[in-house]
């Protein structure tokens, strides 16, 4: 696995953080750009906002093991910091909320900020620092590399509904992994993939519905998801499932 960074932010955890502090002991590859704030993912044990910078000037992979709620929240927050979002999925109806949230352009047509595609290769928008690209691959527990990140400012999020023995290669290639609560058998599989000690395995099986573990090289950070009022209107309350 590539190294990854979780960023502690100043201010409240009520939205997208405009400022952040980098913890010196959490050096990783998911680096923030000099002029772009990170995305608040949740809060720490003391209520402090915790931020990830997933849109960066190098190709990036994020693996998310859990429910659709978390995947859609990550996509919404990428949109909020100006990213294009392309969702490749076998359940397009479940992602229509993103297009609804993006609204329409001046001509009344659907804004192009969000594209929902089938699980087949297509030409992607060209990402840049001003218009980074988040590709969400919602293709089940053993995703194919339809949209591997090949250019700067492109991040691909692989949504895994559960741990699968054949997902090890995808998991190990990730710069950052976000884990929600896992059943005992899947937690033991996660232990083999990431060489987790028994206390961490036990923690994965006891996470609350609104808890996530951010995993990377030299990084194990439990956090609590935080949902803004606007996000609640779009996604509903924080939950583990879809």
BATIVO-68424 format. One line per field, with one value per atom (N, C-alpha, C): atom name; residue in three letters; x, y, z. Coordinates in steps of 0.1 Angstrom, whole numbers. Example, Ala and Ser with C-alpha at 12.3 -4.5 7.8 and 13.67 -1.06 7.14 Angstrom:
<rs>
a	[N / CA / C / N / CA / C];
r	[ALA / ALA / ALA / SER / SER / SER];
X	[132 / 123 / 132 / 128 / 137 / 129];
Y	[-57 / -45 / -33 / -22 / -11 / 0];
Z	[78 / 78 / 78 / 71 / 71 / 79];
</rs>
This chain:
<rs>
a	[N / CA / C / N / CA / C / N / CA / C / N / CA / C / N / CA / C / N / CA / C / N / CA / C / N / CA / C / N / CA / C / N / CA / C / N / CA / C / N / CA / C / N / CA / C / N / CA / C / N / CA / C / N / CA / C / N / CA / C / N / CA / C / N / CA / C / N / CA / C / N / CA / C / N / CA / C / N / CA / C / N / CA / C / N / CA / C / N / CA / C / N / CA / C / N / CA / C / N / CA / C / N / CA / C / N / CA / C / N / CA / C / N / CA / C / N / CA / C / N / CA / C / N / CA / C / N / CA / C / N / CA / C / N / CA / C / N / CA / C / N / CA / C / N / CA / C / N / CA / C / N / CA / C / N / CA / C / N / CA / C / N / CA / C / N / CA / C / N / CA / C / N / CA / C / N / CA / C / N / CA / C / N / CA / C / N / CA / C / N / CA / C / N / CA / C / N / CA / C / N / CA / C / N / CA / C / N / CA / C / N / CA / C / N / CA / C / N / CA / C / N / CA / C / N / CA / C / N / CA / C / N / CA / C / N / CA / C / N / CA / C / N / CA / C / N / CA / C / N / CA / C / N / CA / C / N / CA / C / N / CA / C / N / CA / C / N / CA / C / N / CA / C / N / CA / C / N / CA / C / N / CA / C / N / CA / C / N / CA / C / N / CA / C / N / CA / C / N / CA / C / N / CA / C / N / CA / C / N / CA / C / N / CA / C / N / CA / C / N / CA / C / N / CA / C / N / CA / C / N / CA / C / N / CA / C / N / CA / C / N / CA / C / N / CA / C / N / CA / C / N / CA / C / N / CA / C / N / CA / C / N / CA / C / N / CA / C / N / CA / C / N / CA / C / N / CA / C / N / CA / C / N / CA / C / N / CA / C / N / CA / C / N / CA / C / N / CA / C / N / CA / C / N / CA / C / N / CA / C / N / CA / C / N / CA / C / N / CA / C / N / CA / C / N / CA / C / N / CA / C / N / CA / C / N / CA / C / N / CA / C / N / CA / C / N / CA / C / N / CA / C / N / CA / C / N / CA / C / N / CA / C / N / CA / C / N / CA / C / N / CA / C / N / CA / C / N / CA / C / N / CA / C / N / CA / C / N / CA / C / N / CA / C / N / CA / C / N / CA / C / N / CA / C / N / CA / C / N / CA / C / N / CA / C / N / CA / C / N / CA / C / N / CA / C / N / CA / C / N / CA / C / N / CA / C / N / CA / C / N / CA / C / N / CA / C / N / CA / C / N / CA / C / N / CA / C / N / CA / C / N / CA / C / N / CA / C / N / CA / C / N / CA / C / N / CA / C / N / CA / C / N / CA / C / N / CA / C / N / CA / C / N / CA / C / N / CA / C / N / CA / C / N / CA / C / N / CA / C / N / CA / C / N / CA / C / N / CA / C / N / CA / C / N / CA / C / N / CA / C / N / CA / C / N / CA / C / N / CA / C / N / CA / C / N / CA / C / N / CA / C / N / CA / C / N / CA / C / N / CA / C / N / CA / C / N / CA / C / N / CA / C / N / CA / C / N / CA / C / N / CA / C / N / CA / C / N / CA / C / N / CA / C / N / CA / C / N / CA / C / N / CA / C / N / CA / C / N / CA / C / N / CA / C / N / CA / C / N / CA / C / N / CA / C / N / CA / C / N / CA / C / N / CA / C / N / CA / C / N / CA / C / N / CA / C / N / CA / C / N / CA / C / N / CA / C / N / CA / C / N / CA / C / N / CA / C / N / CA / C / N / CA / C / N / CA / C / N / CA / C / N / CA / C / N / CA / C / N / CA / C / N / CA / C / N / CA / C / N / CA / C / N / CA / C / N / CA / C / N / CA / C / N / CA / C / N / CA / C / N / CA / C / N / CA / C / N / CA / C / N / CA / C / N / CA / C / N / CA / C / N / CA / C / N / CA / C];
r	[UNK / UNK / UNK / UNK / UNK / UNK / UNK / UNK / UNK / UNK / UNK / UNK / UNK / UNK / UNK / UNK / UNK / UNK / UNK / UNK / UNK / UNK / UNK / UNK / UNK / UNK / UNK / UNK / UNK / UNK / UNK / UNK / UNK / UNK / UNK / UNK / UNK / UNK / UNK / UNK / UNK / UNK / UNK / UNK / UNK / UNK / UNK / UNK / UNK / UNK / UNK / UNK / UNK / UNK / UNK / UNK / UNK / UNK / UNK / UNK / UNK / UNK / UNK / UNK / UNK / UNK / UNK / UNK / UNK / UNK / UNK / UNK / UNK / UNK / UNK / UNK / UNK / UNK / UNK / UNK / UNK / UNK / UNK / UNK / UNK / UNK / UNK / UNK / UNK / UNK / UNK / UNK / UNK / UNK / UNK / UNK / UNK / UNK / UNK / UNK / UNK / UNK / UNK / UNK / UNK / UNK / UNK / UNK / UNK / UNK / UNK / UNK / UNK / UNK / UNK / UNK / UNK / UNK / UNK / UNK / UNK / UNK / UNK / UNK / UNK / UNK / UNK / UNK / UNK / UNK / UNK / UNK / UNK / UNK / UNK / UNK / UNK / UNK / UNK / UNK / UNK / UNK / UNK / UNK / UNK / UNK / UNK / UNK / UNK / UNK / UNK / UNK / UNK / UNK / UNK / UNK / UNK / UNK / UNK / UNK / UNK / UNK / UNK / UNK / UNK / UNK / UNK / UNK / UNK / UNK / UNK / UNK / UNK / UNK / UNK / UNK / UNK / UNK / UNK / UNK / UNK / UNK / UNK / UNK / UNK / UNK / UNK / UNK / UNK / UNK / UNK / UNK / UNK / UNK / UNK / UNK / UNK / UNK / UNK / UNK / UNK / UNK / UNK / UNK / UNK / UNK / UNK / UNK / UNK / UNK / UNK / UNK / UNK / UNK / UNK / UNK / UNK / UNK / UNK / UNK / UNK / UNK / UNK / UNK / UNK / UNK / UNK / UNK / UNK / UNK / UNK / UNK / UNK / UNK / UNK / UNK / UNK / UNK / UNK / UNK / UNK / UNK / UNK / UNK / UNK / UNK / UNK / UNK / UNK / UNK / UNK / UNK / UNK / UNK / UNK / UNK / UNK / UNK / UNK / UNK / UNK / UNK / UNK / UNK / UNK / UNK / UNK / UNK / UNK / UNK / UNK / UNK / UNK / UNK / UNK / UNK / UNK / UNK / UNK / UNK / UNK / UNK / UNK / UNK / UNK / UNK / UNK / UNK / UNK / UNK / UNK / UNK / UNK / UNK / UNK / UNK / UNK / UNK / UNK / UNK / UNK / UNK / UNK / UNK / UNK / UNK / UNK / UNK / UNK / UNK / UNK / UNK / UNK / UNK / UNK / UNK / UNK / UNK / UNK / UNK / UNK / UNK / UNK / UNK / UNK / UNK / UNK / UNK / UNK / UNK / UNK / UNK / UNK / UNK / UNK / UNK / UNK / UNK / UNK / UNK / UNK / UNK / UNK / UNK / UNK / UNK / UNK / UNK / UNK / UNK / UNK / UNK / UNK / UNK / UNK / UNK / UNK / UNK / UNK / UNK / UNK / UNK / UNK / UNK / UNK / UNK / UNK / UNK / UNK / UNK / UNK / UNK / UNK / UNK / UNK / UNK / UNK / UNK / UNK / UNK / UNK / UNK / UNK / UNK / UNK / UNK / UNK / UNK / UNK / UNK / UNK / UNK / UNK / UNK / UNK / UNK / UNK / UNK / UNK / UNK / UNK / UNK / UNK / UNK / UNK / UNK / UNK / UNK / UNK / UNK / UNK / UNK / UNK / UNK / UNK / UNK / UNK / UNK / UNK / UNK / UNK / UNK / UNK / UNK / UNK / UNK / UNK / UNK / UNK / UNK / UNK / UNK / UNK / UNK / UNK / UNK / UNK / UNK / UNK / UNK / UNK / UNK / UNK / UNK / UNK / UNK / UNK / UNK / UNK / UNK / UNK / UNK / UNK / UNK / UNK / UNK / UNK / UNK / UNK / UNK / UNK / UNK / UNK / UNK / UNK / UNK / UNK / UNK / UNK / UNK / UNK / UNK / UNK / UNK / UNK / UNK / UNK / UNK / UNK / UNK / UNK / UNK / UNK / UNK / UNK / UNK / UNK / UNK / UNK / UNK / UNK / UNK / UNK / UNK / UNK / UNK / UNK / UNK / UNK / UNK / UNK / UNK / UNK / UNK / UNK / UNK / UNK / UNK / UNK / UNK / UNK / UNK / UNK / UNK / UNK / UNK / UNK / UNK / UNK / UNK / UNK / UNK / UNK / UNK / UNK / UNK / UNK / UNK / UNK / UNK / UNK / UNK / UNK / UNK / UNK / UNK / UNK / UNK / UNK / UNK / UNK / UNK / UNK / UNK / UNK / UNK / UNK / UNK / UNK / UNK / UNK / UNK / UNK / UNK / UNK / UNK / UNK / UNK / UNK / UNK / UNK / UNK / UNK / UNK / UNK / UNK / UNK / UNK / UNK / UNK / UNK / UNK / UNK / UNK / UNK / UNK / UNK / UNK / UNK / UNK / UNK / UNK / UNK / UNK / UNK / UNK / UNK / UNK / UNK / UNK / UNK / UNK / UNK / UNK / UNK / UNK / UNK / UNK / UNK / UNK / UNK / UNK / UNK / UNK / UNK / UNK / UNK / UNK / UNK / UNK / UNK / UNK / UNK / UNK / UNK / UNK / UNK / UNK / UNK / UNK / UNK / UNK / UNK / UNK / UNK / UNK / UNK / UNK / UNK / UNK / UNK / UNK / UNK / UNK / UNK / UNK / UNK / UNK / UNK / UNK / UNK / UNK / UNK / UNK / UNK / UNK / UNK / UNK / UNK / UNK / UNK / UNK / UNK / UNK / UNK / UNK / UNK / UNK / UNK / UNK / UNK / UNK / UNK / UNK / UNK / UNK / UNK / UNK / UNK / UNK / UNK / UNK / UNK / UNK / UNK / UNK / UNK / UNK / UNK / UNK / UNK / UNK / UNK / UNK / UNK / UNK / UNK / UNK / UNK / UNK / UNK / UNK / UNK / UNK / UNK / UNK / UNK / UNK / UNK / UNK / UNK / UNK / UNK / UNK / UNK / UNK / UNK / UNK / UNK / UNK / UNK / UNK / UNK / UNK / UNK / UNK / UNK / UNK / UNK / UNK / UNK / UNK / UNK / UNK / UNK / UNK];
X	[8 / 0 / 9 / 5 / 12 / 9 / 17 / 15 / 3 / -3 / -14 / -14 / -21 / -21 / -35 / -37 / -50 / -46 / -54 / -51 / -60 / -55 / -63 / -66 / -78 / -81 / -84 / -83 / -88 / -103 / -109 / -123 / -132 / -145 / -155 / -156 / -164 / -165 / -178 / -183 / -196 / -196 / -185 / -185 / -171 / -168 / -155 / -145 / -134 / -125 / -117 / -116 / -108 / -93 / -91 / -77 / -74 / -62 / -58 / -44 / -42 / -28 / -24 / -12 / -6 / 1 / -3 / 4 / 17 / 28 / 41 / 44 / 37 / 39 / 30 / 22 / 13 / 17 / 30 / 34 / 28 / 23 / 17 / 16 / 12 / 11 / -1 / -11 / -23 / -21 / -13 / -9 / -18 / -21 / -29 / -22 / -29 / -22 / -21 / -13 / -10 / -22 / -31 / -42 / -56 / -56 / -69 / -71 / -82 / -85 / -88 / -88 / -91 / -106 / -110 / -124 / -125 / -134 / -137 / -144 / -137 / -143 / -151 / -147 / -154 / -147 / -149 / -143 / -136 / -126 / -118 / -124 / -117 / -122 / -125 / -118 / -120 / -129 / -135 / -144 / -138 / -124 / -117 / -120 / -121 / -124 / -112 / -114 / -103 / -106 / -96 / -97 / -88 / -92 / -84 / -83 / -71 / -70 / -68 / -79 / -80 / -77 / -77 / -76 / -62 / -53 / -39 / -32 / -20 / -13 / -6 / -12 / -6 / -18 / -17 / -28 / -30 / -42 / -46 / -56 / -55 / -65 / -70 / -83 / -89 / -98 / -97 / -106 / -115 / -128 / -138 / -145 / -144 / -151 / -163 / -175 / -186 / -198 / -207 / -220 / -220 / -231 / -232 / -233 / -238 / -239 / -225 / -215 / -202 / -196 / -198 / -193 / -200 / -213 / -219 / -215 / -213 / -208 / -194 / -185 / -172 / -174 / -182 / -184 / -190 / -200 / -206 / -195 / -187 / -176 / -166 / -163 / -154 / -161 / -174 / -181 / -180 / -181 / -181 / -168 / -157 / -144 / -140 / -150 / -148 / -144 / -146 / -142 / -153 / -149 / -158 / -160 / -171 / -174 / -180 / -173 / -178 / -181 / -193 / -196 / -199 / -191 / -194 / -200 / -212 / -220 / -230 / -233 / -244 / -257 / -257 / -270 / -271 / -273 / -274 / -284 / -296 / -306 / -302 / -292 / -288 / -279 / -274 / -265 / -271 / -284 / -291 / -291 / -290 / -290 / -279 / -268 / -256 / -260 / -266 / -270 / -280 / -289 / -299 / -293 / -283 / -275 / -268 / -262 / -255 / -263 / -276 / -286 / -285 / -290 / -290 / -282 / -278 / -271 / -280 / -275 / -283 / -293 / -290 / -300 / -310 / -310 / -320 / -316 / -305 / -301 / -293 / -291 / -284 / -269 / -265 / -251 / -241 / -230 / -221 / -212 / -213 / -204 / -204 / -215 / -217 / -221 / -214 / -217 / -219 / -230 / -233 / -232 / -223 / -220 / -222 / -223 / -223 / -209 / -208 / -195 / -188 / -183 / -176 / -167 / -155 / -146 / -152 / -150 / -154 / -143 / -144 / -135 / -138 / -128 / -130 / -127 / -133 / -129 / -114 / -108 / -94 / -92 / -86 / -85 / -74 / -75 / -65 / -66 / -57 / -57 / -70 / -75 / -87 / -100 / -98 / -110 / -105 / -102 / -98 / -110 / -106 / -116 / -116 / -128 / -130 / -139 / -133 / -140 / -144 / -157 / -162 / -165 / -158 / -160 / -169 / -181 / -191 / -195 / -185 / -187 / -186 / -189 / -189 / -176 / -175 / -163 / -151 / -151 / -139 / -138 / -136 / -136 / -126 / -129 / -119 / -113 / -101 / -95 / -100 / -112 / -118 / -113 / -111 / -107 / -95 / -84 / -72 / -67 / -64 / -58 / -45 / -44 / -32 / -26 / -34 / -29 / -30 / -23 / -24 / -38 / -42 / -56 / -67 / -64 / -74 / -73 / -85 / -86 / -97 / -94 / -104 / -107 / -120 / -125 / -132 / -127 / -133 / -142 / -155 / -165 / -167 / -162 / -163 / -174 / -185 / -195 / -191 / -181 / -176 / -162 / -154 / -141 / -143 / -135 / -135 / -121 / -118 / -104 / -97 / -105 / -99 / -97 / -100 / -98 / -85 / -76 / -64 / -55 / -54 / -46 / -51 / -64 / -70 / -67 / -69 / -67 / -53 / -44 / -30 / -24 / -31 / -27 / -32 / -40 / -47 / -37 / -39 / -32 / -39 / -52 / -59 / -71 / -74 / -85 / -94 / -107 / -117 / -126 / -126 / -132 / -144 / -155 / -166 / -167 / -177 / -178 / -178 / -171 / -170 / -174 / -181 / -183 / -170 / -170 / -158 / -150 / -157 / -150 / -143 / -150 / -144 / -133 / -134 / -124 / -111 / -113 / -101 / -94 / -103 / -97 / -89 / -95 / -88 / -75 / -74 / -62 / -51 / -55 / -45 / -41 / -50 / -46 / -37 / -40 / -32 / -23 / -23 / -14 / -18 / -30 / -35 / -34 / -30 / -29 / -43 / -45 / -58 / -66 / -60 / -68 / -75 / -68 / -74 / -85 / -83 / -93 / -106 / -104 / -116 / -123 / -115 / -121 / -130 / -125 / -133 / -147 / -148 / -160 / -170 / -165 / -173 / -176 / -172 / -174 / -189 / -193 / -207 / -211 / -224 / -228 / -222 / -218 / -213 / -197 / -191 / -176 / -169 / -157 / -149 / -135 / -127 / -112 / -105 / -97 / -88 / -75 / -71 / -60 / -50 / -37 / -27 / -14 / -3 / 10 / 13 / 15 / 17 / 5 / -7 / -19 / -30 / -36 / -48 / -55 / -66 / -72 / -87 / -93 / -108 / -113 / -125 / -131 / -146 / -153 / -168 / -173 / -182 / -187 / -195 / -194 / -201 / -209 / -222 / -230 / -236 / -235 / -241 / -256 / -263 / -277 / -281 / -274 / -277 / -275 / -264 / -261 / -272 / -277 / -288 / -301 / -303 / -315 / -313 / -300 / -297 / -296 / -289 / -285 / -292 / -299 / -305 / -295 / -299 / -290 / -278 / -267 / -255 / -259 / -254 / -257 / -246 / -246 / -236 / -240 / -253 / -257 / -260 / -267 / -270 / -284];
Y	[-12 / 0 / 12 / 22 / 35 / 42 / 51 / 58 / 68 / 72 / 81 / 90 / 102 / 112 / 115 / 117 / 122 / 135 / 145 / 159 / 164 / 170 / 176 / 190 / 195 / 208 / 217 / 230 / 240 / 242 / 248 / 252 / 240 / 242 / 232 / 222 / 211 / 200 / 201 / 212 / 214 / 215 / 213 / 214 / 212 / 218 / 216 / 226 / 221 / 229 / 238 / 251 / 260 / 260 / 255 / 255 / 242 / 238 / 225 / 226 / 218 / 216 / 201 / 200 / 186 / 181 / 170 / 163 / 158 / 162 / 158 / 143 / 136 / 121 / 113 / 120 / 114 / 117 / 116 / 118 / 107 / 112 / 102 / 108 / 100 / 104 / 113 / 113 / 121 / 135 / 143 / 156 / 167 / 177 / 188 / 197 / 203 / 213 / 226 / 235 / 247 / 256 / 256 / 266 / 259 / 246 / 239 / 233 / 236 / 229 / 215 / 207 / 193 / 191 / 178 / 175 / 169 / 175 / 170 / 157 / 147 / 133 / 130 / 135 / 133 / 140 / 135 / 141 / 130 / 134 / 125 / 123 / 116 / 113 / 125 / 136 / 148 / 158 / 153 / 162 / 170 / 169 / 177 / 172 / 182 / 178 / 171 / 160 / 153 / 154 / 158 / 161 / 153 / 148 / 142 / 151 / 151 / 158 / 147 / 143 / 132 / 136 / 149 / 155 / 161 / 155 / 160 / 159 / 165 / 165 / 152 / 141 / 128 / 118 / 108 / 98 / 91 / 90 / 86 / 75 / 65 / 55 / 55 / 54 / 52 / 40 / 32 / 20 / 22 / 21 / 23 / 9 / 4 / -9 / -5 / -6 / -2 / 1 / 10 / 12 / 23 / 24 / 35 / 49 / 50 / 63 / 70 / 63 / 69 / 73 / 64 / 66 / 79 / 80 / 92 / 105 / 104 / 115 / 120 / 111 / 114 / 121 / 116 / 122 / 136 / 138 / 151 / 162 / 157 / 167 / 170 / 160 / 163 / 174 / 172 / 182 / 196 / 196 / 209 / 216 / 209 / 216 / 218 / 216 / 219 / 207 / 195 / 184 / 179 / 175 / 167 / 153 / 147 / 134 / 125 / 114 / 104 / 91 / 86 / 74 / 63 / 52 / 40 / 30 / 26 / 18 / 9 / -2 / -11 / -7 / 3 / 7 / 22 / 27 / 41 / 49 / 42 / 49 / 54 / 46 / 49 / 61 / 66 / 77 / 90 / 89 / 100 / 112 / 110 / 121 / 130 / 126 / 134 / 144 / 139 / 148 / 158 / 154 / 163 / 174 / 170 / 179 / 189 / 185 / 194 / 204 / 201 / 211 / 212 / 223 / 225 / 238 / 239 / 250 / 262 / 273 / 285 / 282 / 272 / 268 / 258 / 254 / 245 / 231 / 228 / 214 / 210 / 196 / 191 / 195 / 200 / 205 / 193 / 196 / 185 / 181 / 186 / 183 / 169 / 162 / 148 / 140 / 129 / 120 / 106 / 99 / 86 / 76 / 67 / 58 / 44 / 35 / 21 / 16 / 4 / -2 / -7 / 3 / 1 / 13 / 11 / 22 / 33 / 45 / 57 / 67 / 77 / 88 / 97 / 100 / 108 / 123 / 132 / 146 / 147 / 157 / 159 / 167 / 161 / 168 / 178 / 188 / 198 / 203 / 211 / 216 / 224 / 231 / 239 / 230 / 219 / 210 / 196 / 192 / 178 / 168 / 156 / 145 / 134 / 131 / 120 / 110 / 98 / 87 / 77 / 74 / 64 / 52 / 41 / 28 / 19 / 19 / 11 / -2 / -11 / -23 / -36 / -36 / -48 / -50 / -62 / -65 / -68 / -71 / -74 / -65 / -52 / -42 / -45 / -42 / -42 / -28 / -28 / -15 / -8 / -4 / 3 / 18 / 24 / 38 / 40 / 33 / 35 / 50 / 56 / 69 / 70 / 77 / 78 / 92 / 102 / 116 / 123 / 134 / 143 / 148 / 149 / 155 / 145 / 132 / 122 / 112 / 111 / 101 / 91 / 79 / 68 / 62 / 62 / 56 / 42 / 32 / 19 / 15 / 14 / 11 / -4 / -10 / -24 / -27 / -33 / -35 / -45 / -53 / -62 / -67 / -72 / -77 / -91 / -92 / -104 / -109 / -122 / -126 / -122 / -119 / -115 / -100 / -93 / -78 / -74 / -83 / -80 / -70 / -73 / -64 / -50 / -48 / -34 / -28 / -36 / -30 / -26 / -34 / -31 / -19 / -16 / -5 / 8 / 8 / 20 / 30 / 43 / 53 / 55 / 52 / 54 / 44 / 38 / 29 / 34 / 34 / 38 / 25 / 21 / 9 / 12 / 7 / 7 / -7 / -9 / -21 / -33 / -43 / -56 / -68 / -77 / -90 / -97 / -106 / -112 / -118 / -126 / -132 / -123 / -112 / -101 / -94 / -92 / -85 / -94 / -107 / -116 / -115 / -114 / -113 / -100 / -89 / -76 / -77 / -85 / -87 / -93 / -103 / -109 / -100 / -92 / -83 / -72 / -66 / -55 / -58 / -71 / -75 / -68 / -68 / -61 / -70 / -64 / -72 / -74 / -84 / -87 / -75 / -66 / -55 / -46 / -45 / -37 / -45 / -58 / -66 / -66 / -66 / -66 / -52 / -41 / -28 / -27 / -34 / -33 / -40 / -49 / -57 / -49 / -39 / -32 / -18 / -13 / 1 / 4 / 16 / 20 / 24 / 25 / 29 / 41 / 51 / 63 / 64 / 53 / 52 / 46 / 51 / 47 / 46 / 37 / 37 / 41 / 51 / 55 / 47 / 40 / 31 / 34 / 35 / 37 / 32 / 34 / 31 / 39 / 33 / 40 / 48 / 44 / 52 / 42 / 44 / 37 / 48 / 54 / 65 / 63 / 59 / 58 / 72 / 74 / 87 / 85 / 96 / 95 / 104 / 99 / 106 / 118 / 129 / 141 / 145 / 147 / 151 / 165 / 173 / 186 / 186 / 196 / 197 / 195 / 201 / 200 / 185 / 179 / 165 / 156 / 159 / 151 / 152 / 163 / 165 / 156 / 155 / 147 / 132 / 129 / 115 / 108 / 116 / 111 / 110 / 104 / 103 / 94 / 96 / 87 / 73 / 64 / 49 / 41 / 28 / 19 / 13 / 11 / 4 / 14 / 9 / 17 / 24];
Z	[0 / 0 / 0 / -8 / -7 / 6 / 10 / 22 / 21 / 32 / 31 / 43 / 41 / 52 / 56 / 68 / 74 / 80 / 77 / 81 / 92 / 103 / 113 / 109 / 110 / 106 / 118 / 115 / 125 / 122 / 132 / 130 / 132 / 128 / 131 / 120 / 123 / 113 / 106 / 103 / 97 / 82 / 76 / 61 / 56 / 44 / 38 / 45 / 49 / 57 / 48 / 51 / 43 / 48 / 59 / 65 / 71 / 72 / 78 / 84 / 93 / 99 / 96 / 92 / 89 / 101 / 106 / 117 / 112 / 118 / 113 / 113 / 122 / 123 / 113 / 105 / 95 / 81 / 78 / 64 / 55 / 44 / 34 / 21 / 11 / -3 / -6 / 2 / -1 / 3 / -4 / 0 / -5 / 4 / -1 / -10 / -19 / -27 / -19 / -23 / -16 / -14 / -23 / -23 / -22 / -19 / -18 / -4 / 2 / 15 / 13 / 24 / 23 / 25 / 24 / 26 / 40 / 48 / 62 / 61 / 66 / 65 / 78 / 89 / 102 / 113 / 125 / 137 / 145 / 153 / 161 / 174 / 183 / 196 / 205 / 202 / 210 / 203 / 192 / 185 / 174 / 173 / 163 / 149 / 139 / 126 / 119 / 112 / 105 / 90 / 83 / 69 / 61 / 49 / 39 / 27 / 21 / 8 / -3 / -9 / -18 / -33 / -35 / -49 / -49 / -56 / -55 / -68 / -70 / -83 / -86 / -83 / -87 / -87 / -96 / -96 / -82 / -78 / -65 / -65 / -56 / -54 / -39 / -38 / -25 / -25 / -15 / -14 / -2 / -5 / 5 / 7 / 19 / 22 / 32 / 26 / 35 / 26 / 32 / 26 / 16 / 9 / -2 / 4 / 16 / 22 / 22 / 27 / 28 / 15 / 5 / -9 / -15 / -13 / -18 / -11 / 2 / 10 / 5 / 3 / -3 / -16 / -25 / -38 / -36 / -28 / -25 / -21 / -12 / -7 / -18 / -26 / -38 / -47 / -49 / -57 / -51 / -37 / -30 / -31 / -34 / -36 / -50 / -59 / -73 / -82 / -78 / -86 / -96 / -107 / -116 / -109 / -111 / -105 / -116 / -119 / -128 / -120 / -120 / -113 / -123 / -122 / -130 / -121 / -124 / -115 / -122 / -115 / -120 / -114 / -105 / -98 / -100 / -112 / -114 / -107 / -104 / -96 / -83 / -77 / -63 / -63 / -75 / -75 / -81 / -85 / -90 / -81 / -68 / -58 / -61 / -66 / -69 / -80 / -91 / -102 / -97 / -88 / -83 / -74 / -67 / -58 / -67 / -78 / -87 / -93 / -95 / -101 / -116 / -121 / -135 / -139 / -151 / -156 / -160 / -164 / -168 / -179 / -187 / -198 / -193 / -181 / -176 / -177 / -184 / -186 / -173 / -172 / -161 / -161 / -150 / -149 / -152 / -159 / -163 / -152 / -140 / -129 / -125 / -127 / -124 / -136 / -138 / -149 / -143 / -146 / -142 / -154 / -153 / -164 / -161 / -171 / -170 / -167 / -163 / -159 / -172 / -180 / -192 / -195 / -201 / -203 / -212 / -208 / -215 / -214 / -223 / -222 / -211 / -203 / -191 / -193 / -185 / -186 / -183 / -189 / -186 / -173 / -163 / -150 / -150 / -141 / -139 / -124 / -120 / -107 / -104 / -114 / -112 / -113 / -120 / -122 / -120 / -107 / -105 / -108 / -109 / -113 / -102 / -98 / -89 / -97 / -98 / -105 / -94 / -93 / -84 / -91 / -87 / -93 / -84 / -87 / -78 / -86 / -86 / -94 / -86 / -73 / -65 / -58 / -52 / -43 / -50 / -63 / -71 / -83 / -82 / -93 / -103 / -116 / -127 / -128 / -134 / -136 / -148 / -148 / -159 / -160 / -149 / -149 / -139 / -142 / -133 / -133 / -122 / -122 / -129 / -140 / -148 / -149 / -145 / -147 / -133 / -132 / -120 / -119 / -106 / -103 / -106 / -108 / -110 / -98 / -91 / -80 / -83 / -81 / -83 / -70 / -67 / -54 / -58 / -52 / -54 / -43 / -46 / -35 / -34 / -23 / -21 / -10 / -13 / -3 / 8 / 5 / 15 / 11 / 20 / 17 / 9 / -1 / -9 / -11 / -11 / -12 / -25 / -36 / -48 / -49 / -39 / -39 / -33 / -30 / -23 / -31 / -45 / -53 / -53 / -54 / -54 / -41 / -30 / -17 / -14 / -18 / -16 / -24 / -35 / -44 / -39 / -29 / -25 / -17 / -19 / -11 / 2 / 3 / 15 / 15 / 26 / 27 / 38 / 36 / 46 / 48 / 61 / 65 / 75 / 71 / 81 / 88 / 97 / 105 / 96 / 100 / 92 / 101 / 95 / 102 / 106 / 115 / 120 / 108 / 99 / 89 / 79 / 76 / 67 / 74 / 87 / 95 / 95 / 96 / 96 / 82 / 71 / 58 / 57 / 62 / 62 / 70 / 80 / 88 / 79 / 71 / 62 / 51 / 46 / 35 / 40 / 52 / 57 / 69 / 73 / 84 / 97 / 100 / 112 / 124 / 136 / 148 / 154 / 163 / 168 / 174 / 181 / 186 / 175 / 164 / 153 / 146 / 145 / 139 / 148 / 161 / 170 / 169 / 167 / 166 / 153 / 142 / 130 / 131 / 140 / 142 / 151 / 158 / 168 / 165 / 153 / 150 / 149 / 154 / 153 / 139 / 136 / 123 / 117 / 126 / 121 / 123 / 125 / 127 / 115 / 112 / 101 / 106 / 100 / 103 / 90 / 91 / 80 / 81 / 71 / 71 / 60 / 64 / 54 / 60 / 54 / 59 / 72 / 83 / 96 / 100 / 95 / 98 / 102 / 114 / 118 / 126 / 120 / 127 / 127 / 138 / 139 / 139 / 133 / 133 / 132 / 135 / 135 / 123 / 115 / 104 / 109 / 102 / 105 / 92 / 94 / 82 / 84 / 74 / 75 / 73 / 76 / 74 / 60 / 51 / 37 / 32 / 37 / 33 / 38 / 50 / 55 / 47 / 41 / 32 / 19 / 15 / 3 / 6 / 16 / 19 / 30 / 39 / 51 / 62 / 73 / 85 / 82 / 90 / 89 / 92 / 84 / 86 / 80 / 84 / 79 / 65 / 64 / 51 / 40 / 30 / 18 / 20];
</rs>
